[in-house]
Amino acid sequence: MRYVLISDDEESLRGLRLAGIAGIRVADSQGAMEALALCAADPEIALVLITEKLKASCLKELYAFMLEHSAPIIVGIPGSDDAAFQKTDMQDYIRNAVGLKV
């Protein structure tokens, strides 16, 4: 089981890379959906983290994708520029959102 981060934020990618989570950098919502399709094609990937800002930009497409695919699990996390990121340790946020210890 692997985790992957899809983000438009380089700082989030670097931070989670230090925790052992691979990342895919995208520029827009179309790139996010393409990256998500790549993740869905890989049976090893069980969890996709996506920054809230990017998630908001492709919310309709993301929900349609989630209805069509049972895996991977998709969880929104705050990016480094989000206010929630400043107040919460990233590992605590992931642990609370997913119930998994990273």
C-alpha positions as CSV (number, residue, x, y, z in Angstrom):
1,M,0.0,0.0,0.0
2,R,1.4,3.4,-1.0
3,Y,0.4,7.0,-0.5
4,V,0.7,9.7,-3.2
5,L,0.3,13.5,-2.9
6,I,-1.1,15.5,-5.8
7,S,-0.3,19.2,-5.2
8,D,0.3,22.5,-6.9
9,D,2.4,23.5,-3.9
10,E,6.1,22.7,-3.9
11,E,6.4,23.1,-0.1
12,S,3.7,20.5,0.6
13,L,5.4,18.1,-1.8
14,R,8.8,18.5,-0.1
15,G,7.4,18.2,3.4
16,L,5.5,15.0,2.6
17,R,8.5,13.6,0.7
18,L,10.4,13.8,4.0
19,A,7.7,11.6,5.5
20,G,8.1,9.1,2.7
21,I,5.1,10.1,0.6
22,A,5.7,10.5,-3.1
23,G,4.2,13.4,-4.9
24,I,3.0,14.6,-8.2
25,R,3.2,18.3,-9.0
26,V,0.5,19.7,-11.2
27,A,-0.3,23.2,-12.5
28,D,-4.1,23.1,-12.7
29,S,-7.3,21.0,-12.3
30,Q,-6.8,19.2,-15.6
31,G,-3.3,18.1,-14.5
32,A,-4.8,16.9,-11.2
33,M,-7.4,14.7,-12.9
34,E,-4.7,13.3,-15.2
35,A,-2.5,12.5,-12.2
36,L,-5.5,11.0,-10.4
37,A,-6.1,8.7,-13.4
38,L,-2.5,7.5,-13.2
39,C,-2.8,6.8,-9.5
40,A,-6.1,4.8,-10.1
41,A,-4.3,2.7,-12.7
42,D,-1.7,1.6,-10.2
43,P,-3.1,-1.1,-7.8
44,E,-0.3,-0.4,-5.3
45,I,-1.6,3.1,-4.5
46,A,-4.3,3.0,-1.8
47,L,-4.5,6.6,-0.7
48,V,-4.2,9.9,-2.7
49,L,-3.7,13.1,-0.7
50,I,-4.7,16.3,-2.6
51,T,-4.3,19.8,-1.4
52,E,-7.5,21.6,-0.5
53,K,-6.9,24.5,-2.9
54,L,-6.4,22.1,-5.8
55,K,-9.4,20.0,-4.6
56,A,-11.6,23.0,-4.7
57,S,-10.6,23.8,-8.3
58,C,-11.7,20.4,-9.6
59,L,-14.4,19.4,-7.1
60,K,-17.1,18.4,-9.6
61,E,-14.7,16.3,-11.6
62,L,-13.2,14.8,-8.5
63,Y,-16.6,13.7,-7.1
64,A,-17.5,12.1,-10.5
65,F,-14.2,10.3,-10.4
66,M,-14.9,9.0,-6.9
67,L,-18.3,7.7,-7.9
68,E,-16.7,5.7,-10.8
69,H,-13.7,4.3,-8.9
70,S,-13.7,2.5,-5.5
71,A,-9.9,3.0,-5.1
72,P,-7.8,4.8,-4.3
73,I,-9.2,6.7,-1.3
74,I,-8.9,10.5,-1.9
75,V,-8.4,12.8,1.1
76,G,-8.0,16.6,1.0
77,I,-5.3,18.1,3.1
78,P,-4.3,21.7,3.7
79,G,-1.5,23.1,1.6
80,S,1.4,25.1,3.1
81,D,-0.4,28.3,2.3
82,D,-3.7,27.3,4.1
83,A,-4.4,28.7,7.5
84,A,-5.2,25.2,8.9
85,F,-1.7,24.1,8.0
86,Q,-0.2,26.7,10.3
87,K,-2.2,25.4,13.3
88,T,-2.0,21.7,12.9
89,D,0.9,19.3,12.6
90,M,0.6,17.5,9.2
91,Q,0.9,14.0,10.7
92,D,-1.9,14.8,13.1
93,Y,-4.0,16.0,10.3
94,I,-3.5,12.9,8.2
95,R,-4.0,10.6,11.3
96,N,-7.3,12.3,12.1
97,A,-8.5,12.4,8.5
98,V,-7.6,8.9,7.5
99,G,-7.2,7.0,10.8
100,L,-3.7,5.8,9.7
101,K,-0.5,6.4,11.5
102,V,2.1,7.8,9.0
